[in-house]
Amino acid sequence: MSNRRFFLSFFLFFYTNFMYAQCAMCKAAVEANIKDGGSAGLGLNQGILYLMAMPYFAMVLFGLFYYFQKQKKQTV
């Protein structure tokens, strides 16, 4: 059961299509900037996805820490 859960988590976390996580106002501003020849919004999607991933990464680290502490107490 643990292997199945791991592979499902791996699949959902790493095998996703590239998502564009912009609100409507940000998208309109970036499109207008790029249309006028600017380059201000080229890295905006990557920045938004990076910021979105950090809380999930922190939760995974906390979960792993909790799991290993629980295992350590059970073996003692």
MODELLER restraints for C-alpha pairs under 7 A, 6 or more apart:
rsr = mdl.restraints
at = mdl.atoms
rsr.add(forms.Gaussian(group=physical.xy_distance, feature=features.Distance(at['CA:20:A'], at['CA:45:A']), mean=5.86, stdev=0.5))
rsr.add(forms.Gaussian(group=physical.xy_distance, feature=features.Distance(at['CA:21:A'], at['CA:45:A']), mean=6.11, stdev=0.5))
rsr.add(forms.Gaussian(group=physical.xy_distance, feature=features.Distance(at['CA:21:A'], at['CA:48:A']), mean=6.49, stdev=0.5))
rsr.add(forms.Gaussian(group=physical.xy_distance, feature=features.Distance(at['CA:21:A'], at['CA:49:A']), mean=6.74, stdev=0.5))
rsr.add(forms.Gaussian(group=physical.xy_distance, feature=features.Distance(at['CA:22:A'], at['CA:45:A']), mean=6.77, stdev=0.5))
rsr.add(forms.Gaussian(group=physical.xy_distance, feature=features.Distance(at['CA:30:A'], at['CA:41:A']), mean=5.00, stdev=0.5))
rsr.add(forms.Gaussian(group=physical.xy_distance, feature=features.Distance(at['CA:33:A'], at['CA:39:A']), mean=6.95, stdev=0.5))
rsr.add(forms.Gaussian(group=physical.xy_distance, feature=features.Distance(at['CA:33:A'], at['CA:40:A']), mean=6.81, stdev=0.5))
